[in-house]
Amino acid sequence: MDALVSLAKRRGYIFQSSEIYGGMNACWDYGPLGVELKNNLKRLWWQTMTQWRDDIEGLDAAILMHPKVWEASGHVENFTDPLVDCKTCKGRFRADQLDQARCPQKPSKSPGQCGGGLMEPRKFNLMFKTHIGPVEDAGAVCYLRPETAQGIYVNFLNVQAPARQKIPFGIAQIGKAFRNEISPGNFIFRSREFEQMEMQFFVKPGTDMEWFERWRDARIDWHKALGLSADRLRFHPHGPQELAHYAKAAVDIEFKFPFGWQEIEGIHDRTDFDLKRHMEYSGKDLSYFDDAAKERFVPYIIETSVGADRLALTALVNSYAEEEVKPGDKRTVLRLHPTIAPIKAAVFPLVNRDGMPEIAQKIAADLRKRFKIFYDDTGAVGRRYRRMDEAGTPFCVTVDSDTLKDQTVTVRERDSMQQIRVPIAGLADHLEKACAFEAP
Ligand code: GAP
């Protein structure tokens, strides 16, 4: 992890928020490569959900919602973690994760071992509170959403009617969520501000378990198609003690990080809990009338929920490799799937003479209409390759003396380091094909 965090900073992937002021704990800024990676992941997920199938619609709901939403959802009452305070150093810890925590004053010791011990655990609500409007009284309290899902539930009929969708169908959303985590950490794995990609699939009660299994399988296949190693992925079904207050069944897709197996995506059968609670708290009918069967019911919901930041970290961890190319020659490489790689190709003139820079710049300009391209004419070609390996760039295109004769270029592939010659006229199509995502 240390090597990856340092590469992420050095190559402009991810920085700590407000770094020049000492940093803002558990908040992160994405630099030039990081924002491309995260945008590519979000684009791919959005295409998978809303473009490549006709039974899922998109939505972008507001972050600030009516405070009653969070009473209805159960978050005001239940979205808590057990918190314990140290009587001596005033350190605060999650009571259920004490074995992983260290005393902030004496890091060689466990929580509470620095003096007087720990207080009784109490419930700590993870929602960030703020005020809406110019008066900061209790009536103006609202919350930064801790999940995007509720924006979908309250808009269920607003989306269904104009989109003329029939059950079963889904609504997808990508957006920021906020949680005042007691123990954030492991780089961007657990942050206080993060993005979720959530899809809620509305189904007829009684068909929910079948859809739950279909989505569980579809989602792990998607992660595999993205290049995540199959032997680092597994399901973790929730036992009765682990189930969230709204869920009948739940399974996590876990990835093996350097700090252990951890959840990257959750799939839940949320039953009709959310819609019924919003009906109760708002007084509005959110039931659905099935024209064909002439029956009215409150749909059950199958949810798939994955963090965009957590997936970006997963992709980086999965792709990071240090290799010995030949004795004494090492390289660091990010073997990202080309479809999510921040830069798709780098273009180099082999030398800065004989018209090569002009040809290379023309190729780069043409390719830029379709891809994110990096032009580099400094240093030895081997060094330029290594810089691109570290950035995760899948292809390097070199203009050399043969280009002047036959209008072809060398295309070097990042993982195999093999080089082939490709005609300039077919280069964009070649890259397009090589960067394609094979939908499972
Ligand atoms: N709507 C359901 C829900 O929010 P969750 O398991 O709490 O369920 C879903 O979160 C996903 O959101 C997680 O699998 C993870 O990828 C991401 N996530 C949750 N909390 C996070 C945090 N503090 N930092 C980064 N990502 C987080």
Boltz pocket constraint, residues with backbone or C-beta under 6 A from the ligand:
constraints:
  - pocket:
      binder: B
      contacts: [[A, 146], [A, 147], [A, 148], [A, 149], [A, 179], [A, 181], [A, 188], [A, 189], [A, 190], [A, 191], [A, 192], [A, 193], [A, 194], [A, 195], [A, 196], [A, 198], [A, 263], [A, 264], [A, 265], [A, 266], [A, 303], [A, 305], [A, 306], [A, 307], [A, 308], [A, 309], [A, 310], [A, 311]]
      max_distance: 6.0
